[in-house]
Amino acid sequence: MTQELVVSILSDVFYTTFLIILPILGISLVVGIFISIFQAATSIQETTLTFVPKILITGIAIIILLPWMMDQMITITVKLINMFPAVIR
């Protein structure tokens, strides 16, 4: 197992992880900004107002994006399993 192979594997895994997490974090960020603007406009400083909508929207986003996320994870897993002969040498 060469250093280039390890770097390639880790690069693929980190890229796939970033690709899977990015839409969920982006949705959570947008919802958080809208809630912050709403709180600033109405002077409501309730802490649960920030957490509950973000948790709900993030959960819904995960449920909606789950088939795509699973496809990405299966793709990288199959790629890693197919690389076993090269890693064992």
LOTISE-225490 format. One record per atom (N, C-alpha, C): atom name; chain; residue in three letters; x, y, z. Coordinates in nm, 4 decimals. Each point is the difference from the previous one (the first is absolute). Layout:
N
<r name="CA" chain="A" resn="Ala" px="X" py="Y" pz="Z"/>
...
***
This chain:
89
<r name="N" chain="A" resn="Met" px="0.0856" py="-0.1167" pz="0.0000"/>
<r name="CA" chain="A" resn="Met" px="-0.0856" py="0.1167" pz="0.0000"/>
<r name="C" chain="A" resn="Met" px="0.0902" py="0.1230" pz="0.0000"/>
<r name="N" chain="A" resn="Thr" px="-0.0179" py="0.0805" pz="-0.1024"/>
<r name="CA" chain="A" resn="Thr" px="0.0860" py="0.1170" pz="-0.0136"/>
<r name="C" chain="A" resn="Thr" px="-0.0644" py="0.1229" pz="0.0628"/>
<r name="N" chain="A" resn="Gln" px="0.0812" py="0.0991" pz="0.0157"/>
<r name="CA" chain="A" resn="Gln" px="-0.0477" py="0.1254" pz="0.0578"/>
<r name="C" chain="A" resn="Gln" px="-0.1018" py="0.0673" pz="-0.0926"/>
<r name="N" chain="A" resn="Glu" px="0.0196" py="-0.0113" pz="-0.1291"/>
<r name="CA" chain="A" resn="Glu" px="-0.0934" py="0.0598" pz="-0.0959"/>
<r name="C" chain="A" resn="Glu" px="-0.1378" py="-0.0652" pz="0.0084"/>
<r name="N" chain="A" resn="Leu" px="-0.0014" py="-0.1308" pz="0.0227"/>
<r name="CA" chain="A" resn="Leu" px="-0.1266" py="-0.0720" pz="0.0117"/>
<r name="C" chain="A" resn="Leu" px="-0.0760" py="0.0431" pz="0.1254"/>
<r name="N" chain="A" resn="Val" px="0.0728" py="0.0158" pz="0.1099"/>
<r name="CA" chain="A" resn="Val" px="-0.0628" py="0.0443" pz="0.1248"/>
<r name="C" chain="A" resn="Val" px="-0.0561" py="0.1406" pz="-0.0153"/>
<r name="N" chain="A" resn="Val" px="0.0769" py="0.0878" pz="-0.0617"/>
<r name="CA" chain="A" resn="Val" px="-0.0470" py="0.1374" pz="-0.0222"/>
<r name="C" chain="A" resn="Val" px="-0.1223" py="0.0008" pz="-0.0917"/>
<r name="N" chain="A" resn="Ser" px="0.0008" py="-0.0840" pz="-0.1016"/>
<r name="CA" chain="A" resn="Ser" px="-0.1139" py="-0.0083" pz="-0.0916"/>
<r name="C" chain="A" resn="Ser" px="-0.1253" py="-0.0500" pz="0.0719"/>
<r name="N" chain="A" resn="Ile" px="0.0143" py="-0.1034" pz="0.0814"/>
<r name="CA" chain="A" resn="Ile" px="-0.1143" py="-0.0542" pz="0.0736"/>
<r name="C" chain="A" resn="Ile" px="-0.0559" py="0.1038" pz="0.0966"/>
<r name="N" chain="A" resn="Leu" px="0.0882" py="0.0624" pz="0.0780"/>
<r name="CA" chain="A" resn="Leu" px="-0.0460" py="0.1001" pz="0.0961"/>
<r name="C" chain="A" resn="Leu" px="-0.0620" py="0.1208" pz="-0.0691"/>
<r name="N" chain="A" resn="Ser" px="0.0558" py="0.0390" pz="-0.1125"/>
<r name="CA" chain="A" resn="Ser" px="-0.0558" py="0.1119" pz="-0.0756"/>
<r name="C" chain="A" resn="Ser" px="-0.1415" py="-0.0316" pz="-0.0472"/>
<r name="N" chain="A" resn="Asp" px="-0.0209" py="-0.1201" pz="-0.0531"/>
<r name="CA" chain="A" resn="Asp" px="-0.1333" py="-0.0406" pz="-0.0452"/>
<r name="C" chain="A" resn="Asp" px="-0.0993" py="-0.0066" pz="0.1154"/>
<r name="N" chain="A" resn="Val" px="0.0438" py="-0.0540" pz="0.1134"/>
<r name="CA" chain="A" resn="Val" px="-0.0891" py="-0.0125" pz="0.1152"/>
<r name="C" chain="A" resn="Val" px="-0.0366" py="0.1374" pz="0.0548"/>
<r name="N" chain="A" resn="Phe" px="0.0973" py="0.0900" pz="0.0140"/>
<r name="CA" chain="A" resn="Phe" px="-0.0298" py="0.1333" pz="0.0511"/>
<r name="C" chain="A" resn="Phe" px="-0.0880" py="0.0789" pz="-0.0962"/>
<r name="N" chain="A" resn="Tyr" px="0.0251" py="-0.0136" pz="-0.1306"/>
<r name="CA" chain="A" resn="Tyr" px="-0.0824" py="0.0695" pz="-0.0984"/>
<r name="C" chain="A" resn="Tyr" px="-0.1447" py="-0.0498" pz="0.0046"/>
<r name="N" chain="A" resn="Thr" px="-0.0176" py="-0.1311" pz="0.0103"/>
<r name="CA" chain="A" resn="Thr" px="-0.1355" py="-0.0559" pz="0.0066"/>
<r name="C" chain="A" resn="Thr" px="-0.0705" py="0.0444" pz="0.1274"/>
<r name="N" chain="A" resn="Thr" px="0.0713" py="0.0000" pz="0.1116"/>
<r name="CA" chain="A" resn="Thr" px="-0.0588" py="0.0464" pz="0.1261"/>
<r name="C" chain="A" resn="Thr" px="-0.0413" py="0.1462" pz="-0.0109"/>
<r name="N" chain="A" resn="Phe" px="0.0856" py="0.0823" pz="-0.0563"/>
<r name="CA" chain="A" resn="Phe" px="-0.0321" py="0.1418" pz="-0.0182"/>
<r name="C" chain="A" resn="Phe" px="-0.1201" py="0.0171" pz="-0.0920"/>
<r name="N" chain="A" resn="Leu" px="-0.0068" py="-0.0794" pz="-0.1047"/>
<r name="CA" chain="A" resn="Leu" px="-0.1103" py="0.0078" pz="-0.0948"/>
<r name="C" chain="A" resn="Leu" px="-0.1326" py="-0.0399" pz="0.0636"/>
<r name="N" chain="A" resn="Ile" px="0.0033" py="-0.0969" pz="0.0905"/>
<r name="CA" chain="A" resn="Ile" px="-0.1216" py="-0.0454" pz="0.0667"/>
<r name="C" chain="A" resn="Ile" px="-0.0468" py="0.1015" pz="0.1043"/>
<r name="N" chain="A" resn="Ile" px="0.0922" py="0.0579" pz="0.0731"/>
<r name="CA" chain="A" resn="Ile" px="-0.0351" py="0.0901" pz="0.1103"/>
<r name="C" chain="A" resn="Ile" px="-0.0364" py="0.1405" pz="-0.0481"/>
<r name="N" chain="A" resn="Leu" px="0.0558" py="0.0436" pz="-0.1108"/>
<r name="CA" chain="A" resn="Leu" px="-0.0180" py="0.1377" pz="-0.0467"/>
<r name="C" chain="A" resn="Leu" px="-0.1460" py="0.0429" pz="-0.0177"/>
<r name="N" chain="A" resn="Pro" px="-0.0879" py="-0.0773" pz="-0.0648"/>
<r name="CA" chain="A" resn="Pro" px="-0.1388" py="0.0468" pz="-0.0145"/>
<r name="C" chain="A" resn="Pro" px="-0.0729" py="0.0144" pz="0.1337"/>
<r name="N" chain="A" resn="Ile" px="0.0264" py="-0.0906" pz="0.0926"/>
<r name="CA" chain="A" resn="Ile" px="-0.0669" py="0.0072" pz="0.1301"/>
<r name="C" chain="A" resn="Ile" px="0.0468" py="0.1229" pz="0.0768"/>
<r name="N" chain="A" resn="Leu" px="0.1306" py="0.0249" pz="0.0001"/>
<r name="CA" chain="A" resn="Leu" px="0.0513" py="0.1185" pz="0.0688"/>
<r name="C" chain="A" resn="Leu" px="-0.0471" py="0.1286" pz="-0.0667"/>
<r name="N" chain="A" resn="Gly" px="-0.0096" py="-0.0013" pz="-0.1327"/>
<r name="CA" chain="A" resn="Gly" px="-0.0473" py="0.1182" pz="-0.0710"/>
<r name="C" chain="A" resn="Gly" px="-0.1452" py="0.0320" pz="0.0329"/>
<r name="N" chain="A" resn="Ile" px="-0.0839" py="-0.1016" pz="0.0045"/>
<r name="CA" chain="A" resn="Ile" px="-0.1406" py="0.0212" pz="0.0352"/>
<r name="C" chain="A" resn="Ile" px="-0.0120" py="0.0512" pz="0.1429"/>
<r name="N" chain="A" resn="Ser" px="0.0767" py="-0.0591" pz="0.0901"/>
<r name="CA" chain="A" resn="Ser" px="-0.0020" py="0.0441" pz="0.1392"/>
<r name="C" chain="A" resn="Ser" px="0.0485" py="0.1444" pz="0.0136"/>
<r name="N" chain="A" resn="Leu" px="0.1002" py="0.0368" pz="-0.0773"/>
<r name="CA" chain="A" resn="Leu" px="0.0513" py="0.1370" pz="0.0017"/>
<r name="C" chain="A" resn="Leu" px="-0.1045" py="0.0997" pz="-0.0483"/>
<r name="N" chain="A" resn="Val" px="-0.0671" py="-0.0320" pz="-0.1099"/>
<r name="CA" chain="A" resn="Val" px="-0.1014" py="0.0903" pz="-0.0545"/>
<r name="C" chain="A" resn="Val" px="-0.1161" py="0.0166" pz="0.0978"/>
<r name="N" chain="A" resn="Val" px="-0.0439" py="-0.1101" pz="0.0598"/>
<r name="CA" chain="A" resn="Val" px="-0.1088" py="0.0082" pz="0.0985"/>
<r name="C" chain="A" resn="Val" px="0.0439" py="0.0826" pz="0.1204"/>
<r name="N" chain="A" resn="Gly" px="0.1222" py="-0.0191" pz="0.0452"/>
<r name="CA" chain="A" resn="Gly" px="0.0513" py="0.0775" pz="0.1128"/>
<r name="C" chain="A" resn="Gly" px="0.0070" py="0.1492" pz="-0.0291"/>
<r name="N" chain="A" resn="Ile" px="0.0386" py="0.0351" pz="-0.1221"/>
<r name="CA" chain="A" resn="Ile" px="0.0058" py="0.1423" pz="-0.0374"/>
<r name="C" chain="A" resn="Ile" px="-0.1402" py="0.0602" pz="-0.0028"/>
<r name="N" chain="A" resn="Phe" px="-0.0964" py="-0.0728" pz="-0.0569"/>
<r name="CA" chain="A" resn="Phe" px="-0.1372" py="0.0509" pz="-0.0026"/>
<r name="C" chain="A" resn="Phe" px="-0.0568" py="0.0169" pz="0.1407"/>
<r name="N" chain="A" resn="Ile" px="0.0287" py="-0.0939" pz="0.0874"/>
<r name="CA" chain="A" resn="Ile" px="-0.0485" py="0.0106" pz="0.1382"/>
<r name="C" chain="A" resn="Ile" px="0.0664" py="0.1174" pz="0.0705"/>
<r name="N" chain="A" resn="Ser" px="0.1285" py="0.0205" pz="-0.0234"/>
<r name="CA" chain="A" resn="Ser" px="0.0697" py="0.1134" pz="0.0615"/>
<r name="C" chain="A" resn="Ser" px="-0.0571" py="0.1329" pz="-0.0485"/>
<r name="N" chain="A" resn="Ile" px="-0.0288" py="0.0094" pz="-0.1291"/>
<r name="CA" chain="A" resn="Ile" px="-0.0601" py="0.1224" pz="-0.0533"/>
<r name="C" chain="A" resn="Ile" px="-0.1377" py="0.0216" pz="0.0611"/>
<r name="N" chain="A" resn="Phe" px="-0.0788" py="-0.1073" pz="0.0124"/>
<r name="CA" chain="A" resn="Phe" px="-0.1322" py="0.0094" pz="0.0615"/>
<r name="C" chain="A" resn="Phe" px="0.0106" py="0.0456" pz="0.1455"/>
<r name="N" chain="A" resn="Gln" px="0.0954" py="-0.0559" pz="0.0734"/>
<r name="CA" chain="A" resn="Gln" px="0.0176" py="0.0389" pz="0.1398"/>
<r name="C" chain="A" resn="Gln" px="0.0450" py="0.1452" pz="0.0118"/>
<r name="N" chain="A" resn="Ala" px="0.0865" py="0.0442" pz="-0.0875"/>
<r name="CA" chain="A" resn="Ala" px="0.0457" py="0.1389" pz="0.0050"/>
<r name="C" chain="A" resn="Ala" px="-0.1130" py="0.0963" pz="-0.0357"/>
<r name="N" chain="A" resn="Ala" px="-0.0861" py="-0.0399" pz="-0.0930"/>
<r name="CA" chain="A" resn="Ala" px="-0.1087" py="0.0877" pz="-0.0424"/>
<r name="C" chain="A" resn="Ala" px="-0.1108" py="0.0091" pz="0.1040"/>
<r name="N" chain="A" resn="Thr" px="-0.0220" py="-0.1085" pz="0.0737"/>
<r name="CA" chain="A" resn="Thr" px="-0.1116" py="-0.0013" pz="0.0952"/>
<r name="C" chain="A" resn="Thr" px="0.0443" py="0.0140" pz="0.1451"/>
<r name="N" chain="A" resn="Ser" px="0.1298" py="0.0045" pz="0.0249"/>
<r name="CA" chain="A" resn="Ser" px="0.0559" py="0.0098" pz="0.1356"/>
<r name="C" chain="A" resn="Ser" px="-0.0415" py="-0.1171" pz="0.0881"/>
<r name="N" chain="A" resn="Ile" px="-0.0268" py="-0.1140" pz="-0.0584"/>
<r name="CA" chain="A" resn="Ile" px="-0.0288" py="-0.1212" pz="0.0759"/>
<r name="C" chain="A" resn="Ile" px="0.1330" py="-0.0711" pz="0.0222"/>
<r name="N" chain="A" resn="Gln" px="0.0368" py="-0.0219" pz="0.1257"/>
<r name="CA" chain="A" resn="Gln" px="0.1275" py="-0.0631" pz="0.0311"/>
<r name="C" chain="A" resn="Gln" px="-0.0209" py="-0.1356" pz="0.0673"/>
<r name="N" chain="A" resn="Glu" px="-0.0909" py="-0.0773" pz="-0.0492"/>
<r name="CA" chain="A" resn="Glu" px="-0.0272" py="-0.1323" pz="0.0551"/>
<r name="C" chain="A" resn="Glu" px="0.1009" py="-0.0994" pz="-0.0574"/>
<r name="N" chain="A" resn="Thr" px="0.0700" py="-0.0749" pz="0.0865"/>
<r name="CA" chain="A" resn="Thr" px="0.1047" py="-0.0908" pz="-0.0478"/>
<r name="C" chain="A" resn="Thr" px="-0.0568" py="-0.1226" pz="-0.0713"/>
<r name="N" chain="A" resn="Thr" px="-0.1175" py="-0.0440" pz="0.0417"/>
<r name="CA" chain="A" resn="Thr" px="-0.0575" py="-0.1162" pz="-0.0674"/>
<r name="C" chain="A" resn="Thr" px="-0.0445" py="0.0337" pz="-0.1416"/>
<r name="N" chain="A" resn="Leu" px="-0.0215" py="0.1262" pz="-0.0288"/>
<r name="CA" chain="A" resn="Leu" px="-0.0395" py="0.0415" pz="-0.1340"/>
<r name="C" chain="A" resn="Leu" px="0.1116" py="-0.0282" pz="-0.1009"/>
<r name="N" chain="A" resn="Thr" px="0.1240" py="-0.0016" pz="0.0453"/>
<r name="CA" chain="A" resn="Thr" px="0.1098" py="-0.0287" pz="-0.0929"/>
<r name="C" chain="A" resn="Thr" px="0.0222" py="-0.1488" pz="-0.0186"/>
<r name="N" chain="A" resn="Phe" px="-0.0181" py="-0.0785" pz="0.1049"/>
<r name="CA" chain="A" resn="Phe" px="0.0339" py="-0.1418" pz="-0.0080"/>
<r name="C" chain="A" resn="Phe" px="-0.1076" py="-0.0852" pz="-0.0662"/>
<r name="N" chain="A" resn="Val" px="-0.1238" py="0.0186" pz="0.0372"/>
<r name="CA" chain="A" resn="Val" px="-0.1066" py="-0.0887" pz="-0.0478"/>
<r name="C" chain="A" resn="Val" px="-0.0161" py="0.0053" pz="-0.1524"/>
<r name="N" chain="A" resn="Pro" px="-0.0104" py="0.1165" pz="-0.0622"/>
<r name="CA" chain="A" resn="Pro" px="-0.0130" py="-0.0005" pz="-0.1471"/>
<r name="C" chain="A" resn="Pro" px="0.1220" py="-0.0581" pz="-0.0707"/>
<r name="N" chain="A" resn="Lys" px="0.1196" py="0.0295" pz="0.0519"/>
<r name="CA" chain="A" resn="Lys" px="0.1195" py="-0.0540" pz="-0.0644"/>
<r name="C" chain="A" resn="Lys" px="0.0053" py="-0.1520" pz="0.0108"/>
<r name="N" chain="A" resn="Ile" px="-0.0391" py="-0.0532" pz="0.1149"/>
<r name="CA" chain="A" resn="Ile" px="-0.0004" py="-0.1450" pz="0.0173"/>
<r name="C" chain="A" resn="Ile" px="-0.1036" py="-0.0636" pz="-0.0928"/>
<r name="N" chain="A" resn="Leu" px="-0.1179" py="0.0594" pz="-0.0074"/>
<r name="CA" chain="A" resn="Leu" px="-0.1049" py="-0.0550" pz="-0.0865"/>
<r name="C" chain="A" resn="Leu" px="0.0393" py="0.0051" pz="-0.1471"/>
<r name="N" chain="A" resn="Ile" px="0.0487" py="0.1147" pz="-0.0455"/>
<r name="CA" chain="A" resn="Ile" px="0.0377" py="0.0152" pz="-0.1409"/>
<r name="C" chain="A" resn="Ile" px="0.1185" py="-0.0901" pz="-0.0339"/>
<r name="N" chain="A" resn="Thr" px="0.0957" py="-0.0116" pz="0.0910"/>
<r name="CA" chain="A" resn="Thr" px="0.1142" py="-0.0882" pz="-0.0243"/>
<r name="C" chain="A" resn="Thr" px="-0.0443" py="-0.1455" pz="-0.0074"/>
<r name="N" chain="A" resn="Gly" px="-0.0912" py="-0.0408" pz="0.0872"/>
<r name="CA" chain="A" resn="Gly" px="-0.0524" py="-0.1359" pz="-0.0052"/>
<r name="C" chain="A" resn="Gly" px="-0.0737" py="-0.0279" pz="-0.1289"/>
<r name="N" chain="A" resn="Ile" px="-0.0810" py="0.0956" pz="-0.0439"/>
<r name="CA" chain="A" resn="Ile" px="-0.0727" py="-0.0158" pz="-0.1264"/>
<r name="C" chain="A" resn="Ile" px="0.0976" py="-0.0068" pz="-0.1174"/>
<r name="N" chain="A" resn="Ala" px="0.1053" py="0.0836" pz="0.0035"/>
<r name="CA" chain="A" resn="Ala" px="0.0999" py="-0.0014" pz="-0.1077"/>
<r name="C" chain="A" resn="Ala" px="0.0726" py="-0.1340" pz="-0.0048"/>
<r name="N" chain="A" resn="Ile" px="0.0319" py="-0.0560" pz="0.1166"/>
<r name="CA" chain="A" resn="Ile" px="0.0666" py="-0.1302" pz="0.0033"/>
<r name="C" chain="A" resn="Ile" px="-0.0907" py="-0.1074" pz="-0.0585"/>
<r name="N" chain="A" resn="Ile" px="-0.1277" py="0.0037" pz="0.0352"/>
<r name="CA" chain="A" resn="Ile" px="-0.0942" py="-0.0993" pz="-0.0522"/>
<r name="C" chain="A" resn="Ile" px="-0.0139" py="0.0127" pz="-0.1518"/>
<r name="N" chain="A" resn="Ile" px="-0.0085" py="0.1227" pz="-0.0496"/>
<r name="CA" chain="A" resn="Ile" px="-0.0151" py="0.0215" pz="-0.1443"/>
<r name="C" chain="A" resn="Ile" px="0.1278" py="-0.0384" pz="-0.0752"/>
<r name="N" chain="A" resn="Leu" px="0.1162" py="0.0326" pz="0.0570"/>
<r name="CA" chain="A" resn="Leu" px="0.1273" py="-0.0254" pz="-0.0677"/>
<r name="C" chain="A" resn="Leu" px="0.0573" py="-0.1388" pz="0.0270"/>
<r name="N" chain="A" resn="Leu" px="-0.0678" py="-0.0807" pz="0.0816"/>
<r name="CA" chain="A" resn="Leu" px="0.0533" py="-0.1301" pz="0.0379"/>
<r name="C" chain="A" resn="Leu" px="0.0288" py="-0.0923" pz="-0.1184"/>
<r name="N" chain="A" resn="Pro" px="-0.0879" py="-0.0102" pz="-0.1009"/>
<r name="CA" chain="A" resn="Pro" px="0.0356" py="-0.0884" pz="-0.1139"/>
<r name="C" chain="A" resn="Pro" px="0.1279" py="0.0433" pz="-0.0709"/>
<r name="N" chain="A" resn="Trp" px="0.0169" py="0.1290" pz="-0.0206"/>
<r name="CA" chain="A" resn="Trp" px="0.1212" py="0.0507" pz="-0.0646"/>
<r name="C" chain="A" resn="Trp" px="0.1228" py="-0.0233" pz="0.0882"/>
<r name="N" chain="A" resn="Met" px="-0.0150" py="0.0235" pz="0.1303"/>
<r name="CA" chain="A" resn="Met" px="0.1107" py="-0.0217" pz="0.0924"/>
<r name="C" chain="A" resn="Met" px="0.0416" py="-0.1467" pz="0.0022"/>
<r name="N" chain="A" resn="Met" px="-0.0971" py="-0.0896" pz="0.0025"/>
<r name="CA" chain="A" resn="Met" px="0.0306" py="-0.1425" pz="0.0002"/>
<r name="C" chain="A" resn="Met" px="0.0681" py="-0.0408" pz="-0.1307"/>
<r name="N" chain="A" resn="Asp" px="-0.0415" py="0.0567" pz="-0.1115"/>
<r name="CA" chain="A" resn="Asp" px="0.0635" py="-0.0301" pz="-0.1277"/>
<r name="C" chain="A" resn="Asp" px="0.1469" py="0.0422" pz="0.0020"/>
<r name="N" chain="A" resn="Gln" px="0.0279" py="0.1173" pz="0.0549"/>
<r name="CA" chain="A" resn="Gln" px="0.1383" py="0.0469" pz="0.0106"/>
<r name="C" chain="A" resn="Gln" px="0.0831" py="-0.0909" pz="0.0899"/>
<r name="N" chain="A" resn="Met" px="-0.0576" py="-0.0402" pz="0.1143"/>
<r name="CA" chain="A" resn="Met" px="0.0729" py="-0.0869" pz="0.0925"/>
<r name="C" chain="A" resn="Met" px="0.0224" py="-0.1390" pz="-0.0591"/>
<r name="N" chain="A" resn="Ile" px="-0.0981" py="-0.0522" pz="-0.0710"/>
<r name="CA" chain="A" resn="Ile" px="0.0159" py="-0.1308" pz="-0.0640"/>
<r name="C" chain="A" resn="Ile" px="0.1064" py="0.0066" pz="-0.1085"/>
<r name="N" chain="A" resn="Thr" px="0.0024" py="0.1089" pz="-0.0758"/>
<r name="CA" chain="A" resn="Thr" px="0.0994" py="0.0160" pz="-0.1066"/>
<r name="C" chain="A" resn="Thr" px="0.1418" py="-0.0010" pz="0.0569"/>
<r name="N" chain="A" resn="Ile" px="0.0242" py="0.0765" pz="0.1061"/>
<r name="CA" chain="A" resn="Ile" px="0.1352" py="0.0046" pz="0.0569"/>
<r name="C" chain="A" resn="Ile" px="0.0355" py="-0.1326" pz="0.0658"/>
<r name="N" chain="A" resn="Thr" px="-0.0987" py="-0.0677" pz="0.0599"/>
<r name="CA" chain="A" resn="Thr" px="0.0263" py="-0.1294" pz="0.0621"/>
<r name="C" chain="A" resn="Thr" px="0.0372" py="-0.1043" pz="-0.1045"/>
<r name="N" chain="A" resn="Val" px="-0.0721" py="-0.0041" pz="-0.1097"/>
<r name="CA" chain="A" resn="Val" px="0.0317" py="-0.0943" pz="-0.1080"/>
<r name="C" chain="A" resn="Val" px="0.1382" py="0.0300" pz="-0.0575"/>
<r name="N" chain="A" resn="Lys" px="0.0320" py="0.1273" pz="-0.0147"/>
<r name="CA" chain="A" resn="Lys" px="0.1319" py="0.0385" pz="-0.0505"/>
<r name="C" chain="A" resn="Lys" px="0.1103" py="-0.0472" pz="0.0941"/>
<r name="N" chain="A" resn="Leu" px="-0.0214" py="0.0168" pz="0.1310"/>
<r name="CA" chain="A" resn="Leu" px="0.1003" py="-0.0442" pz="0.0968"/>
<r name="C" chain="A" resn="Leu" px="0.0126" py="-0.1522" pz="0.0028"/>
<r name="N" chain="A" resn="Ile" px="-0.1108" py="-0.0710" pz="-0.0103"/>
<r name="CA" chain="A" resn="Ile" px="0.0054" py="-0.1463" pz="-0.0012"/>
<r name="C" chain="A" resn="Ile" px="0.0714" py="-0.0501" pz="-0.1250"/>
<r name="N" chain="A" resn="Asn" px="-0.0218" py="0.0665" pz="-0.1123"/>
<r name="CA" chain="A" resn="Asn" px="0.0683" py="-0.0392" pz="-0.1234"/>
<r name="C" chain="A" resn="Asn" px="0.1495" py="0.0300" pz="0.0043"/>
<r name="N" chain="A" resn="Met" px="0.0426" py="0.0885" pz="0.0912"/>
<r name="CA" chain="A" resn="Met" px="0.1418" py="0.0333" pz="0.0126"/>
<r name="C" chain="A" resn="Met" px="0.0745" py="-0.0962" pz="0.0928"/>
<r name="N" chain="A" resn="Phe" px="-0.0697" py="-0.0926" pz="0.0648"/>
<r name="CA" chain="A" resn="Phe" px="0.0656" py="-0.0926" pz="0.0931"/>
<r name="C" chain="A" resn="Phe" px="0.1181" py="-0.0752" pz="-0.0606"/>
<r name="N" chain="A" resn="Pro" px="-0.0108" py="-0.0529" pz="-0.1219"/>
<r name="CA" chain="A" resn="Pro" px="0.1172" py="-0.0701" pz="-0.0551"/>
<r name="C" chain="A" resn="Pro" px="0.1239" py="0.0897" pz="-0.0127"/>
<r name="N" chain="A" resn="Ala" px="-0.0211" py="0.1253" pz="-0.0328"/>
<r name="CA" chain="A" resn="Ala" px="0.1150" py="0.0918" pz="-0.0119"/>
<r name="C" chain="A" resn="Ala" px="0.0566" py="0.0359" pz="0.1370"/>
<r name="N" chain="A" resn="Val" px="-0.0849" py="0.0039" pz="0.1005"/>
<r name="CA" chain="A" resn="Val" px="0.0441" py="0.0366" pz="0.1350"/>
<r name="C" chain="A" resn="Val" px="0.0751" py="-0.1160" pz="0.0646"/>
<r name="N" chain="A" resn="Ile" px="-0.0428" py="-0.1223" pz="-0.0257"/>
<r name="CA" chain="A" resn="Ile" px="0.0606" py="-0.1165" pz="0.0631"/>
<r name="C" chain="A" resn="Ile" px="0.1435" py="-0.0224" pz="-0.0504"/>
<r name="N" chain="A" resn="Arg" px="0.0285" py="0.0352" pz="-0.1218"/>
<r name="CA" chain="A" resn="Arg" px="0.1355" py="-0.0230" pz="-0.0564"/>
<r name="C" chain="A" resn="Arg" px="0.1037" py="0.0744" pz="0.0726"/>
***
